[in-house]
Every structure is written in C-alpha cells, then in structure tokens.
Amino acid sequence: MAGISAQKGSGLVLQERAGSGLVPTPAALAERPAIRECLQWFRRERQWINEQHLALCRIPAATFREQERAAWMLDRFRDIGWPARLDRAGNVITGPGGGREGPFVALTAHLDTVLAPRLAGDITVEGDGRFHGPGVSDNGAGLAALLAIARAMRATLASEEFALPPLFIANVGEEGEGNLSGMRYLCRPGGLGARARAFLVLDGPGSDHVTCRALASRRFEVSLNGPGGHSWSDYGIGNPVQAISRAVALFCENRLAANGGPRSSFNFGTIEGGTSVNSIPVSAHAKVDIRSESIERVDELSQLLAAAVERAVEVENDRSSGGKVSARIREIGMRPDGQLAEGAPLLACLRAVDAYLGIRTRLDCASTDANIPLSLGMAAVSLGAGGQGGGAHTPSEWFDPEGREPGLQRILLTMCLLMSENDARGAPERR
C-alpha cells in the first residue's frame, strides 16, 4: 500500500490541502471500485463483526491483565493475513506500517476494561439484539472496529496504492491506573508511534463526536495509618478510617465553577480500611480522580486535596488521647492535556468525511489514549466506533450494533484520506 499519485490518470477528483499537496475527496475515493467494495464489506460481514465483538468481550481483560485478550487479538490479525507481534509493553502491532520506518497512519483501540466478566456467560445478547456485559461498549466496540477495518482492508484493498501504509494497534493500559502505559510506550522518543503521521483512536460506540482536546487529570491514593487497637480498651487513639472520612468530606466542600470557568470534576472511586467492626483500623486508603479542561485547575484541586488531608489529620490527632495517625498522598496517574489545531489536516479529513456521509458531529474534550500524542504535538483524535451504547464502567453496560456500518465507513474513509497524503513530511516534531 504505497504510492498513490495524481499523475496516474486515475480520474480522481483532487483537493488542495495547505502544506499537504493534492489528495482525493471522500466522494472520489468512495467511487474507486476497491474502496466501494470495502465500504460495502461492513454490511456484508455484519455477522462476522458481531461474532468477533462478543468473542473478545468474553475474554477478561482488566487493566494489567490484558495478556489473554492480547493473544486472542494477535491470532485474529494473523488469521486475517497481517503479520502481527507483541511489543515489550504488551501492545499488539500489525499492518504493513509495522515493518516500516514510517511515516504511517495509526488506528488504535485499547484492550483493557474497568470491569471484567467473571464468566463468558456474563456477556449476553438480548432479544432486541443488544449486547450486555462489562466492556461491550468500552472498549469492545473499538476493538471490534479495529479488527473489522483491518480485515476489510486486507480483503479488498490489497492492490490499492497509498502514499502511507496503515498501522493497527491494540494497546494496553488505557483504563484506571494503567495511566495510558501502552500509548506512552508507543510514543516514547524513538518509539514506533513517534513516526505516525496521525492517530485515529477508537474508544467506545457512536459516531457523533470527535475528541480533539485532551482532558487533563491526576489520580492519587491517600493513605492514613495509625497504631490500631481494640474498639473498647483502646478507644481514643487515632482512627485512620475516621480521619480519611473527614478528609473526603472536607475536600468535597470545594465548589467547582458551574459557569464561566473550565469544566472540572473529582471522584473518590474507592475507600478501604479496617479489619473488623470491633477493631480500630491500622490503615485506610482512598483513591481520587481529579479532572479539568484546565491543567492549572487540576493542580489547584490537587493542592486543595493535600490541604484537606492535612487538616483531617490535625483534627483526628487533636481529639486523640493516645496513638496518632499519619498521612501519605501518592500520585498514581497523570494524563497530560493537549489540543489538535483547528486547521489540522486530520480534522479537515474528518469534517470532509462526515459531510460526505451526512454525519453530524461535535468536537469535544475527553480523557483517552489520544492524550499522549496530543500532548506531544502530534495529530490525533479519538472517535466512537459506530453503533450505540451506554452504562460504561458499570455492570449494566450495553451496546447496540444496529447502525454500526456508518461508523465503520467513516473510519475507513478517513483512514484512506490520511493514507493518501502524498507528501514527504515526516512525523511532527515533539514539543
């Protein structure tokens, strides 16, 4: 897949893109026989796509435990006919771009889920055709789309020539405390991802958004420790559970700007501690997620968290008649911010494809794997993979595959436009 040229007399309608030379329009691409066949492939192979979607979701892949699903994806890519491999981070890499120095166009989807099915039977198909179970939308939809695009291109576009090859990546460590580890490894200096011309990150369902702003976040574990003891005979010594509860309450008194300021949020996702109802705990722990459209606001909220913990320790120790409590705050994750420029060729490609397909989309800000390349000044967006879904990160998660095809066609045409970029520029410089 190398070398589409305007001089070959292909009859393509060409458009000028600033700094990028001539590229075909979505309508012109869609009229090419092979690409038209590829666009139709998604409807013809709907059952296969659904079967792969359900099969991969039935393989547990909690963050840091993606190995079994990664092995399954590796086999599927090889079955399709792409030479696939695992990198040192555990990411699955395949496609003709995997064997070249670059540049290439990367299509990615994360392997891990917040919740994992205990049994294969936890993933079900209801009478209305909806899939139910942990991870069926986030990110079963993205992984199924990654496989579908890879197989469709292999089956129909093998003889087509493009200026840039595709690279398909199923990556680890997107959710929770994974801290975007798979994408960080790819985009490290000298890494494979650093040579990508553009990243299309498939995350969840839908076709109604383009995530081109990276939502900054920091995640902390707050730990309180004390001597512990018996609830009766040692009553009065410092209690870590009581102290951490006070810290949470104090921090939650902070009001986030509702109007005029950057949108922000915080969430205490877990609180743990103690061993029995009649024992004063030795330790207590809480994990909190802080996010904002402004990195300065993230840092401000992080300082307010530290102040709340400090005050909670003071209050608990002031009331203690014996052993004291102490606190420690440890950062367990940080996602950088970043933004795709308004005039970026990647955004122009997506807008052209959406206009051609009649898809109405909005630009949004979210926390995804795209945070890493965006923070490095690289071209990246995160997209839904078609269909509809909801209940992400809960046991009641669902996905409806009805209407999946337009989302897949959108991804395919955008990939083909980006791969048709007929210039000699390398990957963007890091900032």
C-alpha angles and dihedrals in degrees: 000000000000135000120019107182135193089217095065095084094239093152092239120157106236131206129198117241119191110257093355107078123224123340132171123257120246090251091053092048092048090056094059107104096232094047092044087053090049092052090051092047092076093063094042092051097041093123093051091050091050091048092052090047093055094042095053093045090055089062109084112236110169114170110288089017101074096117099103094048091045090054090050092051090047090056093046093052090049090048088054089054103256119127103241135187143171120245124213093270092055096255117146110233126191145144132077090289090065093073098045135079089236165191100197140146113258124212112190141178128178121245101207132086134200091229125029130205114252091207134019087244090066087078107072141172115223127212091262090058096254121140116228131194145070114322099002090128102022100069111337088083092054095046093047089052091049091054092044094052092046093050095042092052092047093049100045112016102048091112096043120104122221132174091234130034124227124249119202119203132182101191137195134227106035100127131068115330092357083097092203089293096159094052092042089056092049094049098043116122106287092011125135094252092054087072095055117118089206141354124222105191115197111208123163131327135308137060100229102096145051113203104209099150121070114225110223119225143169126199127202140187112214114202126190121189135187142159096270125209149156117323092231110028095038097038113146101040119118114288117208094200092053091046095049091047089055091048091053092048093048093049092048089059088074110104118219118220109267097186134025098008133085115286109256139172143181132196134188098212101177137019120184137170148117134049107230142002092254098046126086103231123249092207145006131192137194132183121209133188118208120190137173142160084236120063088204090059090050090055091046092053090047090057090048089053091054090049092050092051092048092051092047091054091049093052094046093048092045090058094041119105094193139001116029133223126234131198139216129186117201125186109229099176144012127187115193125222127237142149138219112236115253092239096045115139089230091060091045090054092051093047091050092050093046090050091050094049094041093241117153112212140173131214113240145175120238144144111259142131086282088074091082101053091038091053088053094052094255125139109260142144135176119227138184115248098228131264121070132277147160147174094069115184091017134095089247095062115146141183130197112203092196107117094016093131098073089053091052092046089052091054093045096050092046090051091050092049092050092045089053092062097127103198135102100238118132128219115306119273116259118245 
